[in-house]
Amino acid sequence: MKKIVFLLLLAGLFSCKKELKVSENKIKEDVAYLADDKLEGRQTGTDGEVKASNYISERFKEIGLEPKGTDAFLQAFSFKPKTDPHKEVEFTKNTDSTITGHNVIGFLDNGAETTIVIGAHYDHLGYGGEGSLYRGEEKAVHNGADDNASGVAVMLNLASRLKMKSDTTEVKDNNNYMFLAFSGEEMGLLGSNYFSKNPTIDSKSINYMINMDMVGRLKADSTLAVYGTGTSPLFRQTIKSNNEKFKLVENESGVGPSDHTSFYLIDVPVLHFFTGQHEDYHKPSDDADKLNYDGMNLISDYIFDIINDLNDNGELAFRTTKNESEETPRFKVGLGVVPDYLFDGEGMRIDGTREDTPAFNAGLQKGDVVVKLGDSLVTDMMSYMRALSVFDKGDEAAITVVRGDKKIDTKVKF
């Protein structure tokens, strides 16, 4: 009898250990590899992109995911570079005149009818090019630690945690999980666009999509932007009920300059997480040592909780949202600033300025809040862009900014 009691106690101890087992956190290690100079900025179609895709494939294998590409974990896509920026990219067979990129796709099969896609793009700008904001004369690697090694690292962390959950609990989740590292995002959402047209699972089985793009610079006030909150009726309630750490800035639209847009356009509910732009955006200075790793862990926890909360809600209803990009005014000039997209006060707050720009020459500084430009009051980002749209190059305009508790009136020349 004593032996039986002892064996039961031993079984209980092993059971507890199984429940207490946690996945290994490699967020910092993943960023360090992807944002290393050796990958030369991970531009789509380069050796650096191939090295990054191989690394992510190996991480998927290490975590225990199934390959779900067209060639193991990889889904190759070839395209002709656009000569007309207004035309849609042309996907084609690999020839001498094309570029080939690679999506990396892993799958966690829970035997469910629906699948959640968790994605992040891993490509960046290489040595710069058209998208770079670098003004130095020497050639420099754009490592893209925040954009978007940060999103890939959090995605891999979530994959590890969800796989561990699947392995250590008897009851499987009501969704499968597809983990998708996109290439070609910086060239126009090409990888996610290609996948949406050539999915490796039935696209009708996709329950919803979570996108992480630039989640590595959580600021001191813990502001986190969540876009796509209007694309399903349950999203707004869910992100609020699971939030204890963040000052949330919500946006309903499912359309934006990142890969969630490709899924919204095939009627999939989407959520996109973003910690904001900064002065290192699209510059060689976007390096791994500048990331807020504690903040990235908090974001991973938050998304994990959201996924678990939505697990029992079946297939989420999709809802169309207003496309704000269609209402954006066209303008021929700019101040030459990095706007603070997470600012939720009145006006347009400047998150950074560049030398030899209208803003810099007018003495504007990081932290200034533009409240008037020309004859127009500036109350938010949209009104700021409308105010800009009336000016041409060479025009001079009055501008009012709030700096601390002072209001400053000056002039800016475009």
C-alpha positions in Angstrom: 0.0 0.0 0.0 2.9 2.4 0.9 4.4 1.7 -2.5 1.1 2.6 -4.3 0.8 5.9 -2.3 4.4 6.7 -3.1 3.8 6.0 -6.8 0.7 8.2 -6.8 2.6 11.0 -5.1 5.5 10.7 -7.7 3.0 10.8 -10.5 1.5 13.9 -9.0 4.9 15.6 -8.8 5.6 14.8 -12.5 2.2 16.1 -13.4 2.9 19.4 -11.6 6.3 19.7 -13.3 4.6 19.2 -16.7 2.2 22.0 -16.0 5.0 24.3 -14.7 7.1 23.7 -17.8 7.6 26.9 -19.7 8.9 27.6 -23.2 12.4 29.0 -23.7 12.5 32.7 -24.4 14.9 33.5 -27.3 13.5 36.9 -28.2 16.9 38.7 -27.7 18.8 35.9 -29.4 16.5 36.0 -32.4 16.8 39.7 -32.8 20.6 39.6 -32.5 20.9 37.1 -35.4 18.4 38.8 -37.7 19.7 42.3 -37.1 23.4 41.3 -37.5 25.5 43.0 -40.1 26.2 39.6 -41.7 22.7 39.5 -43.0 23.3 42.8 -44.8 19.8 44.2 -44.1 17.8 41.2 -45.3 16.6 42.8 -48.6 14.2 40.6 -50.6 16.1 38.5 -53.2 19.5 38.8 -51.5 21.8 36.3 -49.8 20.9 38.0 -46.5 17.2 37.3 -47.0 18.0 33.6 -47.7 20.1 33.4 -44.5 17.3 34.9 -42.6 14.7 32.6 -44.1 16.9 29.6 -43.3 17.3 30.7 -39.7 13.5 31.1 -39.3 13.0 27.7 -40.8 15.4 26.2 -38.4 13.7 27.9 -35.5 10.3 26.6 -36.6 11.8 23.1 -36.8 13.4 23.5 -33.3 10.0 24.6 -31.9 8.3 21.6 -33.4 6.1 23.2 -36.1 5.1 21.4 -39.3 6.3 22.8 -42.6 3.5 24.4 -44.5 5.2 26.1 -47.5 5.5 24.8 -51.0 9.0 23.5 -50.4 9.3 22.5 -46.7 8.9 25.7 -44.7 9.5 28.0 -47.7 7.0 29.5 -50.2 9.0 31.2 -53.0 7.5 34.0 -55.1 9.1 35.7 -58.0 8.2 39.2 -59.3 9.3 41.9 -61.7 10.4 45.1 -60.0 7.8 47.8 -60.6 8.7 50.6 -63.0 5.3 52.4 -62.5 4.6 52.9 -58.8 0.8 53.1 -59.4 0.7 49.6 -61.0 0.2 46.4 -59.0 3.3 44.1 -58.9 3.4 41.3 -61.4 4.2 37.9 -60.0 5.8 35.7 -62.6 8.1 32.6 -63.0 11.7 33.0 -62.1 13.6 34.5 -65.0 16.7 36.7 -65.4 14.6 39.9 -65.0 12.8 38.8 -61.8 13.5 38.9 -58.0 12.6 35.9 -55.9 11.6 36.2 -52.3 10.6 33.6 -49.7 7.8 33.4 -47.2 8.5 31.1 -44.3 5.5 29.1 -43.0 5.2 26.8 -40.0 2.0 25.1 -38.8 0.7 23.9 -35.4 -2.1 21.4 -36.1 -4.6 21.0 -33.3 -7.1 19.2 -35.5 -9.4 22.2 -35.6 -11.5 23.5 -38.5 -10.2 27.0 -38.2 -6.6 28.5 -38.2 -5.2 31.7 -36.7 -2.4 33.3 -38.8 0.3 34.9 -36.7 2.6 36.9 -38.9 5.5 39.4 -39.2 7.7 40.4 -42.1 11.4 39.7 -41.8 12.8 41.5 -44.9 14.3 45.0 -44.6 16.1 47.6 -46.8 19.5 46.0 -47.3 21.9 48.9 -47.8 19.1 51.5 -48.0 17.7 52.3 -51.4 14.4 54.2 -52.1 12.9 53.6 -48.6 15.9 54.8 -46.6 15.8 58.0 -44.6 19.6 57.9 -44.2 21.4 60.9 -45.5 25.0 59.8 -44.9 27.4 59.6 -47.9 28.9 56.1 -47.0 27.1 52.9 -47.8 25.6 51.4 -44.6 23.7 48.3 -43.7 20.1 48.9 -42.5 19.8 46.2 -39.9 16.1 46.8 -39.2 16.1 45.6 -35.5 12.8 47.1 -34.8 11.6 46.9 -38.4 11.1 44.1 -38.2 13.3 41.7 -36.4 11.3 42.6 -33.3 8.0 41.4 -34.8 9.6 38.1 -36.0 11.2 37.5 -32.5 7.8 38.0 -30.8 6.1 35.7 -33.4 8.7 33.0 -32.7 8.1 33.4 -29.0 4.4 33.0 -29.4 5.0 29.9 -31.6 7.1 28.4 -28.8 4.5 29.2 -26.2 1.5 27.9 -28.1 3.4 24.7 -29.0 4.3 24.2 -25.4 0.6 24.7 -24.4 -0.4 22.2 -27.0 2.1 19.6 -25.7 1.4 20.0 -22.0 -2.4 20.2 -22.0 -4.8 17.4 -22.8 -7.5 19.6 -24.3 -6.4 21.1 -27.7 -7.2 24.7 -28.7 -10.2 25.2 -30.9 -7.9 26.7 -33.6 -4.8 25.6 -35.5 -1.9 28.1 -35.7 0.0 29.2 -38.8 3.2 31.2 -38.2 4.1 33.2 -41.3 7.3 35.2 -41.8 6.8 37.4 -44.9 9.3 38.7 -47.3 8.8 41.6 -49.7 6.9 43.8 -47.2 9.2 46.8 -47.8 8.6 46.5 -51.5 4.9 46.7 -51.2 3.5 43.9 -49.0 4.5 41.4 -51.7 4.9 38.3 -49.6 1.6 38.6 -47.9 -0.1 39.6 -51.1 1.3 36.5 -52.8 0.2 34.2 -49.9 -3.3 35.7 -49.9 -3.6 34.7 -53.6 -1.8 31.4 -53.2 -2.5 30.2 -49.7 -1.1 26.8 -48.5 -4.3 26.2 -46.5 -7.9 26.9 -47.4 -8.2 30.7 -47.0 -11.8 30.2 -45.8 -10.5 28.3 -42.8 -8.5 31.4 -41.6 -10.3 32.6 -38.5 -8.3 35.8 -38.0 -4.8 37.2 -38.5 -2.4 38.9 -36.0 0.4 41.0 -37.4 3.4 42.4 -35.5 5.4 45.1 -37.3 7.8 47.3 -35.2 7.0 46.1 -31.7 10.5 46.7 -30.3 10.4 50.3 -29.0 7.7 50.4 -26.3 8.1 53.9 -24.8 8.2 54.9 -21.1 4.4 55.7 -21.2 3.7 52.1 -22.5 1.7 53.3 -25.5 0.8 50.4 -27.8 -1.1 50.9 -31.0 -3.6 48.3 -32.1 -5.0 48.6 -35.6 -7.9 46.6 -37.1 -10.1 46.7 -34.0 -13.2 47.3 -36.1 -12.6 44.2 -38.3 -14.5 41.9 -36.0 -17.1 42.8 -33.3 -15.3 40.9 -30.5 -11.9 42.6 -30.9 -12.5 45.9 -29.1 -13.9 44.2 -26.0 -11.2 41.6 -26.0 -8.2 43.9 -26.2 -9.5 46.0 -23.4 -10.5 43.2 -21.1 -7.0 41.7 -21.3 -5.1 45.0 -21.0 -3.3 45.8 -17.7 0.0 47.2 -18.9 -0.5 49.4 -21.9 -1.9 52.8 -22.9 -3.8 51.6 -25.9 -4.2 53.7 -29.1 -6.9 52.0 -31.2 -7.6 52.3 -34.9 -10.6 50.5 -36.5 -9.3 50.2 -40.0 -8.1 46.9 -41.5 -6.1 48.8 -44.1 -2.6 50.0 -43.3 1.0 50.0 -44.5 1.8 46.4 -43.3 0.9 42.8 -44.1 -2.4 42.5 -42.2 -3.9 44.5 -45.1 -3.5 41.6 -47.5 -5.6 39.4 -45.2 -8.2 42.1 -44.6 -8.7 42.4 -48.3 -9.7 38.7 -48.4 -12.3 39.2 -45.7 -10.2 38.0 -42.7 -10.4 39.9 -39.4 -7.0 41.4 -38.5 -5.2 42.9 -35.5 -1.9 44.8 -36.0 0.4 45.7 -33.1 2.9 48.6 -33.3 4.9 50.5 -30.8 5.5 53.6 -33.0 8.0 55.2 -35.3 11.3 56.7 -34.0 14.3 58.6 -35.2 16.1 55.4 -36.3 13.3 54.3 -38.6 14.6 53.2 -42.0 18.2 54.2 -41.0 21.4 52.2 -40.3 21.0 53.1 -36.6 18.0 50.8 -36.1 20.1 48.3 -34.1 19.4 45.5 -31.6 20.9 47.3 -28.6 18.1 50.0 -28.8 15.2 47.7 -28.4 13.0 47.4 -25.3 13.1 43.7 -24.6 11.0 43.9 -21.4 8.4 45.7 -23.5 8.5 43.0 -26.2 8.0 40.3 -23.5 4.9 42.3 -22.3 3.5 42.5 -25.8 4.0 38.7 -26.3 2.2 38.1 -23.0 -0.7 40.4 -24.1 -1.1 38.8 -27.5 -1.0 35.3 -25.9 -3.8 36.3 -23.5 -5.9 37.7 -26.4 -5.5 34.5 -28.4 -6.5 32.4 -25.4 -9.5 34.6 -24.6 -10.8 34.3 -28.2 -10.2 30.5 -28.3 -13.8 29.6 -27.3 -15.6 32.1 -29.6 -15.6 30.0 -32.7 -15.1 31.6 -36.1 -15.1 35.3 -35.7 -17.4 37.5 -37.8 -15.7 39.8 -40.3 -16.6 43.4 -40.6 -15.5 45.9 -43.2 -14.1 49.2 -42.0 -13.6 52.7 -43.4 -10.5 52.9 -45.6 -8.7 55.9 -44.1 -6.0 55.8 -46.8 -8.5 56.7 -49.5 -9.3 59.9 -47.6 -5.7 60.9 -47.1 -4.9 64.2 -48.9 -2.1 64.3 -51.4 0.6 66.8 -50.7 3.7 68.0 -52.6 5.7 69.2 -49.6 6.5 68.1 -46.1 8.1 69.4 -42.9 10.7 66.7 -42.9 9.7 65.3 -39.5 8.9 61.9 -38.0 5.4 62.2 -36.7 4.4 60.5 -33.4 1.7 58.2 -34.6 0.9 57.1 -31.0 0.2 60.7 -29.8 -3.5 60.9 -28.8 -3.6 64.5 -27.7 -4.6 67.5 -29.8 -2.3 68.4 -32.6 0.6 66.5 -34.4 3.5 65.7 -32.1 7.0 65.6 -33.7 8.9 62.5 -32.8 12.1 63.5 -34.7 13.5 66.0 -37.1 16.2 65.7 -39.8 18.9 68.2 -40.7 18.4 70.5 -43.7 14.6 70.2 -43.7 11.9 72.9 -43.4 11.2 71.9 -39.8 14.9 71.8 -38.8 15.5 75.2 -40.4 12.5 76.7 -38.6 13.9 75.5 -35.3 11.3 72.8 -34.6 12.3 70.1 -32.2 11.4 66.6 -31.1 8.4 66.8 -28.7 7.0 70.0 -30.3 3.2 69.7 -31.0 2.1 71.4 -34.2 -1.3 73.0 -33.5 -1.6 75.4 -36.5 -0.2 75.4 -40.0 -1.0 78.3 -42.3 -4.7 79.2 -41.8 -5.6 75.7 -40.6 -5.9 74.4 -37.1 -4.1 71.0 -36.6 -6.0 68.7 -34.2 -4.8 65.3 -35.4 -2.7 63.6 -38.1 -5.4 63.9 -40.7 -5.9 67.7 -40.2 -2.1 68.1 -40.4 -2.0 66.4 -43.8 -4.9 68.5 -45.0 -3.0 71.6 -43.9 0.1 70.5 -45.8 -1.8 69.7 -49.0 -2.4 73.4 -49.9 1.3 74.3 -50.1 3.8 74.1 -52.9 7.6 73.9 -52.9 8.9 77.4 -52.2 5.9 78.6 -50.2 6.3 80.1 -46.7 3.8 79.4 -44.0 3.1 80.5 -40.4 3.3 77.6 -38.0 2.4 77.4 -34.3 3.8 74.7 -32.0 3.4 73.9 -28.3 6.7 73.2 -26.6 6.2 72.3 -22.9 3.9 75.0 -21.5 4.8 77.5 -24.2 3.2 78.4 -27.5 5.7 79.3 -30.2 4.9 81.1 -33.5 7.4 80.9 -36.3 7.6 80.5 -40.1 8.5 77.5 -42.2 9.7 77.5 -45.8 9.0 74.5 -47.9 
